[in-house]
């Protein structure tokens, strides 16, 4: 699947006509890329930026396809977003997590036959104030993500309380010009109030905790030039299930923006222990088209 995404990215780039103002007038790469939950940001962490290149009095949108492969899991994500006047972002995403290895591990104890989890995510983000480029305190946005499991069998079996939940987010992003060896530096901080287990893929709440907790998330990236961004992300996680402890996520990423219509992101991800399967590390690849 990862190779197929790469081939699609190359074909998409070759097929793209020259960039024009018809897809928005914001500056190159200021829409970020698509996260695994559909909103604009990095791969793991949402940013205060809104997707696409839509500025004031413009509409814009994004389509994204992502794949993460770790030692024992495979996560596929399809997502889409709309940006109205660079003020409101609306997004949808479908996550599919392959459970073959987990089902094999748990089958004797839990009688599980389900081999994948599917989660739908509907999100909205509002730009509250500021501009990522020119405001001294950067850009600030508030967001909400409603998540719902399509099959609750596995999460319920391991102690999750609910098959749906809502994350509340507050993000701040700022670009510092010529800050690192004369290269532009992008910094982002996000606070997330959540009850989600593994981002919601293993349900919401648990026997250990069923209350909202505020988690810290952060991203930092350096623009090598306007087409290449390299950086890292960190995402703190709640720990609601006594069945298995939950680790924080982090990654090192590189994003390529060869055209205003295309962004390709690759990352080395570390998701820690997930549902008794240890040390989940692997590769992440995402393709985003803007219109």
Residue pairs with C-beta under 8 A, 6 or more apart in sequence:
1 67
1 69
1 74
1 76
2 67
2 69
2 283
2 285
5 65
5 66
5 67
5 285
5 286
5 287
6 285
8 65
8 287
9 262
9 264
9 287
12 262
12 287
12 289
13 258
13 259
13 262
13 264
16 259
16 261
16 262
18 259
19 259
19 260
19 261
23 52
23 53
23 60
23 260
23 261
23 290
23 291
24 31
24 52
24 53
24 54
24 55
24 58
24 60
24 260
24 290
25 53
25 55
25 58
26 53
26 54
26 55
26 86
27 133
28 226
28 257
28 260
29 223
29 226
29 227
29 229
29 255
29 257
29 263
30 49
30 53
30 132
30 133
31 40
31 49
31 50
31 51
31 52
31 53
31 60
31 62
31 83
31 290
32 40
32 41
32 42
32 47
32 49
32 51
33 40
33 41
33 42
33 43
33 64
33 255
33 263
33 265
33 286
33 288
34 40
34 41
34 51
34 62
34 64
34 66
34 79
34 81
34 286
34 288
35 41
35 42
35 43
35 44
35 45
35 46
36 43
36 44
36 66
36 68
36 75
36 77
36 93
36 95
36 199
37 46
37 79
37 91
37 93
37 95
37 121
37 123
37 145
37 147
37 199
38 64
38 77
38 79
38 80
38 81
38 91
38 92
38 93
38 121
38 123
39 46
39 51
39 81
39 89
39 91
39 123
39 125
39 143
39 145
40 46
40 47
40 49
40 50
40 51
40 62
40 81
40 89
40 125
41 47
41 49
41 171
41 188
41 190
41 219
42 188
42 219
42 221
42 231
42 233
42 251
42 253
42 265
43 66
43 233
43 251
43 253
43 265
43 267
43 269
43 284
43 286
44 217
44 233
44 235
44 249
44 250
44 251
44 269
45 188
45 190
45 217
45 218
45 219
45 233
45 234
45 235
46 125
46 143
46 169
46 171
46 190
46 217
47 141
47 171
47 173
47 188
47 190
47 219
48 127
48 130
48 132
48 138
48 139
48 140
48 141
48 171
48 172
48 173
48 188
49 132
49 139
49 141
49 173
50 83
50 86
50 87
50 88
50 89
50 125
50 127
50 141
51 60
51 61
51 62
51 81
51 83
51 89
51 91
51 290
52 60
52 61
52 62
52 81
52 83
52 290
52 291
53 60
53 260
53 290
54 60
54 83
54 84
54 85
54 86
55 85
55 86
56 85
56 86
56 87
57 85
58 85
58 86
59 82
59 83
59 84
59 85
60 82
60 83
60 290
60 291
61 80
61 81
61 82
61 83
61 290
61 291
62 79
62 80
62 81
62 83
62 288
62 289
62 290
62 291
63 79
63 80
63 288
63 289
63 291
64 77
64 78
64 79
64 80
64 81
64 286
64 287
64 288
64 289
65 77
65 78
65 79
65 286
65 287
66 75
66 76
66 77
66 78
66 79
66 284
66 285
66 286
66 287
67 74
67 75
67 76
67 77
67 284
67 285
67 286
68 74
68 75
68 269
68 282
68 283
68 284
68 285
69 282
69 283
69 284
70 269
70 271
70 274
70 280
70 281
70 282
71 277
71 279
71 280
71 281
71 282
72 101
72 102
72 274
72 277
72 280
73 97
73 98
73 99
73 101
73 102
73 271
73 274
73 277
73 280
74 97
74 98
75 95
75 96
75 97
75 98
75 201
76 95
76 96
76 98
77 93
77 94
77 95
77 96
77 286
78 93
78 94
79 91
79 92
79 93
79 94
80 91
80 92
80 93
81 89
81 90
81 91
81 92
82 89
82 90
82 91
83 89
84 90
86 127
87 126
87 127
88 124
88 125
88 126
88 127
89 123
89 124
89 125
89 126
89 143
90 123
90 124
91 121
91 122
91 123
91 124
91 125
92 120
92 121
92 122
92 123
93 120
93 121
93 123
94 118
94 119
94 120
94 121
95 117
95 118
95 119
95 120
95 121
95 199
95 201
96 116
96 117
96 118
97 116
97 117
97 118
97 119
97 201
98 115
98 116
99 114
99 115
99 116
99 117
99 154
100 115
101 277
102 154
102 275
102 276
102 277
103 112
103 113
103 114
103 115
103 154
105 276
105 277
106 112
106 157
106 158
106 276
107 113
110 157
110 158
112 153
112 154
112 157
114 151
114 153
114 154
117 149
117 150
117 151
117 154
117 155
117 201
117 202
118 149
118 150
118 151
119 147
119 148
119 149
119 150
119 200
119 201
120 147
120 148
120 150
121 145
121 146
121 147
121 200
122 145
122 146
123 143
123 144
123 145
123 146
124 143
124 144
125 141
125 142
125 143
125 144
125 169
126 141
126 142
126 143
127 139
127 140
127 141
128 140
128 141
128 142
129 135
129 139
129 140
130 137
130 138
130 139
130 140
131 138
131 139
132 138
132 139
132 173
132 174
132 175
132 186
133 175
135 174
137 172
137 174
138 172
138 173
138 174
138 175
138 187
139 172
139 173
139 174
140 170
140 171
140 172
141 170
141 171
141 172
141 173
142 168
142 169
142 170
142 171
143 168
143 169
143 170
143 171
144 166
144 167
144 168
144 169
145 166
145 167
145 169
146 164
146 165
146 166
147 164
147 165
147 166
147 167
147 196
147 199
147 200
147 204
148 163
148 164
149 155
149 163
149 164
149 200
149 201
149 203
152 160
152 163
152 203
154 202
155 163
155 197
155 201
155 202
155 203
156 163
156 203
158 202
158 241
158 243
158 244
158 275
159 206
159 207
159 241
159 242
159 243
160 197
160 202
160 203
160 204
160 205
160 206
160 240
160 241
161 195
161 203
161 204
161 205
161 206
161 207
161 210
162 195
162 203
162 204
162 205
163 203
163 204
164 204
165 194
165 195
165 196
165 200
165 204
165 205
167 192
167 193
167 194
167 196
167 200
168 192
168 193
168 194
169 190
169 191
169 192
169 193
170 190
170 191
171 188
171 189
171 190
171 191
172 188
172 189
172 190
173 186
173 187
173 188
174 186
174 187
174 188
175 184
175 185
175 186
176 184
176 185
176 186
176 187
177 184
178 184
179 185
180 222
183 222
183 223
183 224
184 222
184 223
185 220
185 221
185 222
185 223
186 219
186 220
186 221
186 222
186 223
186 229
186 231
187 218
187 219
187 220
188 218
188 219
188 220
189 216
189 217
189 218
190 216
190 217
190 218
191 214
191 215
191 216
191 217
192 214
192 215
192 217
193 212
193 213
193 214
193 215
194 212
194 213
194 215
194 238
195 204
195 205
195 209
195 210
195 211
195 212
195 213
195 238
195 240
196 204
196 238
197 203
197 204
197 205
197 206
197 238
197 240
197 241
197 246
198 237
198 246
198 274
198 275
202 241
202 275
205 211
205 240
206 240
206 241
206 242
206 243
207 240
207 241
207 242
207 243
208 239
208 240
208 241
208 242
209 238
209 239
209 240
210 240
213 238
215 235
215 236
215 237
215 238
216 234
216 236
217 233
217 234
217 235
217 236
218 233
218 234
219 231
219 232
219 233
219 234
220 231
220 232
221 229
221 230
221 231
221 232
221 253
221 255
222 229
222 230
222 231
223 229
224 230
226 257
227 256
227 257
227 258
228 254
228 255
228 256
228 257
229 254
229 255
229 257
230 252
230 253
230 254
230 255
231 252
231 253
232 250
232 251
232 252
232 253
233 249
233 250
233 251
233 253
234 248
234 249
234 250
235 248
235 249
235 250
236 248
237 246
237 247
237 248
237 249
238 246
239 245
239 246
240 246
243 275
243 276
244 273
244 274
244 275
244 276
245 273
246 272
246 273
246 274
247 271
247 272
247 273
247 274
248 272
249 269
249 270
249 271
249 272
250 269
250 270
251 267
251 268
251 269
251 270
251 284
252 267
252 268
253 265
253 266
253 267
253 268
253 284
254 265
254 266
254 267
255 263
255 264
255 265
256 263
256 264
256 265
257 263
258 264
260 290
261 289
261 290
261 291
262 287
262 288
262 289
262 290
263 287
263 288
263 290
264 285
264 286
264 287
264 288
265 284
265 285
265 286
265 288
266 283
266 284
266 285
266 286
267 283
267 284
267 285
268 281
268 282
268 283
268 284
269 281
269 282
269 283
269 284
270 280
270 281
271 280
271 281
272 279
272 280
273 279
273 280
274 280
